[in-house]
Amino acid sequence: MKLKEIEQKIYDEFDKQKPELFQKILADCPKMTEDTPKESLWDKLKSMFTHKRFTYSVASLSLVVIFALILFSIDIGPTQDTYSVIALDVNPSVVLELNEDDEVIKVIKNNSDADIIVGDMDLINVDYNVAINALIGSMVANGYINELTNSVLLSIQSNDITHENELIAELTQQVSDLLSFSSIEGSVIAQRLKFTEEAESLSDALDISEAKAELILDIIDIDPRMQAEELAKLSINDLNLLLEAKNYALDNVTHVGQASNLSMITKEDAYDIALTTLSIERADVIEYEVELEQEEGIMVYEIEIETISDEFELTVHAKEGTVLTDEEIPSDDEETPDDNDDSDEFPSDALSDTVILNIIVTELNLDKTLITELEIEQEIENNIVFYDIQFVYGDDEYELEVDALTGIIYSNSMDESGYDYDTDSEKNDEDDEEDEDDEEDDTDEIEE
């Protein structure tokens, strides 16, 4: 509040408390026009205090001053400004505000689970490392982080970009180590907080933390097929699994460890469920594909199966193992009057297969002549038209999803700058071996 405003407030308060006295004082003052310099309020008060008829006691004056300080929120003494912010999201969502010395000055609990995590801990004036240790330990002790849900969203902002980078690197490692000490192979998603109005609005509208809202907006920015309302329903661990499956290249996000998939059935189990549902023998399958996706906030496996005569698509609930859809797709040589294949709905101004392929080889710096086993399929999802593309290049098998109108690459399985986890871990090595075994099985089935 400005000095002149404070003066006017005190002036008005005196007038309210003792109007007859104030009017007498004003009556003694000379009449002034607008062009005449006005006597300041402080000079008037000084005159009042020394006036013979002024009978206010020191106690009364003190009460008025104190009342003014309380009423108009005048700060008495220095205040601590927020220098850095650290947000932890699992399901509990807790935000720590730090001062310039990296001490906690405020704890924000975004949901009821956060109340459980913080409990009766007093984290104010505690160093941020101690606070993070306490919060992660409490999340583990209360079962919010375990071998089934091992992912933590760590979001950081600081007034100093160098310090922000240091906090991201240090805390990512610290959280990962803390989980390892608890015998949990954890996964940490680390992002920079931007505090955008869009994220704040999304947070309020969907009742999620602002940190989770920012991550969702980053995903949608990369892949407009995704819907904020659907992604908001996913847990942090499920979001982590989706990001790994899509391998999005998120500029604002780093990732260590692998999200736990122990709460879900395996891809092989989902494939077996599809075969049973369709009454298809393994020997009759020419080719199949199982991909982890999300639909309406539910983690699912989308399964495509090709036999000699038909193609099938099924969606299986990734956690419950139930079949959500059972749709047979007519083969290319089979004409059906009511065929609802997405390819028939593709817009006429969509980029051609040739143009899309040229975009891909240019973006990925590949030799077009070395591409083999090329497959390009037209798809529509949430009114977004795109190409699902697969091919082999040397010893690598690429899977890409590309916008059919703009040529923007949504996801690329071979993008080294994408959302890739630490391949040096023992668990990931085991997964790679399993993938190689699956590929060998697929080859054997095709040969049969």
Secondary structure, 3 states (H helix, E strand, C coil): CCHHHHHHHHHHHHHHHCHHHHHHHHHHCCCCCCCCCCCCHHHHHHHHHHCCCCCCCHHHHHHHHHHHHHHCCCCCCCCCCCCEEEEEECCCEEEEEECCCCEEEEEEECCHHHHHHHCCCCCCCCEHHHHHHHHHHHHHHCCCCCCCCCEEEEEEEECCHHHHHHHHHHHHHHHHHHHHHCCCCCEEEEEECCCCHHHHHHHHHHCCCHHHHHHHHHHHHHCCCCCHHHHHCCCHHHHHHHHHHHCCCCCCEEEECCCCCCCCCCHHHHHHHHHHHHCCCHHHEEEEEEEEEEECCEEEEEEEEEECCCEEEEEEECCCCCEEEEEEECCCCCCCCCCCCHHHHCCCCCCCHHHHHHHHHHHHCCCHHHEEEEEEEEEEECCEEEEEEEEEECCEEEEEEEECCCCCEEEECCCCCCCCCCCCCHHHHHHHHHHHHHHHHHHHHHHC
